[in-house]
Amino acid sequence: MWVVLIGFAIVALAHTAPFPFLLEYIGPERSMWRGPGGDDTPVIYLTYDDGPNPEATPALLDLLARERVAATFFVIPDHVNPSTAPIVRRAMEEGHAVALHSATRRLMIETPEGLASLLEAQAGTLEAMTGGRPCRMFRPHAGWRSGQMYEGLHRAGYTLAGWSPGMWDWNWWRAARPERLAPRLADRASDGSIVVMHDGHHQNPRADRRRTVDATAQLIPLLRQRGFGFGTLCPPVALP
């Protein structure tokens, strides 16, 4: 009985762990859970999921512009429409990286062919609406993944993007208060750390995400005090 339960737990963890686990040893070059870091200056990677949000994302872009910090935005294609596409284009114009995200765990059971086709279609639609094609990086919803998802990403030429252990704004069903979140992330940061926060919500594209903007405003100076620079997980998009 215990053997069965342990086996089930290992299989479940392989697909849901918020850190590299069994699936990542199939092809370690197919995923990124830590950035390359810096040569002389430690580098941290701020990433934002579930946008674009018509209120939070512009406020976040304003803050990043003032602080001269580049970040990576993982956008949900269904949240990109004629009213929010200019926000995504602005992120591209200001030197941020833009990549694809998902609002559903269903993609972990999509066929490799289906996932590859979907990503190509979504990238094409995003390019048509913003003028820039997202980089070939994909972050699955909540980090849920599978072997066939990795195969689909490989066929499409995409890398799965994860995040560093503990470097997220998830607070175990409690409010992620900026004054607590920022110091926690700053204390845990190390060269190459990938931080994941949310400027949107996978179901509600207009969710209140002021806490993310406030947390970022507090986090950036704390990281600079520790000597960190900032980078993007993939090259910013070249616009016409």
Secondary structure, DSSP 8 states (H G I E B T S, - for coil): -HHHHHHHHHHHHHHH-SS--GGGGT-GGGEESS----SSS-EEEEEEEEE--TTHHHHHHHHHHHHT---EEEE-GGG--TTTHHHHHHHHHTT-EEEEE-S-GGGGGS-HHHHHHHHHHHHHHHHHHHSS---SEEE-GGG---HHHHHHHHHHT-EEE---TT-BS--TTS---HHHHHHHHHHH--TT-EEEEESS-SS-TT---HHHHHHHHHHHHHHHHTT-EE--SS------
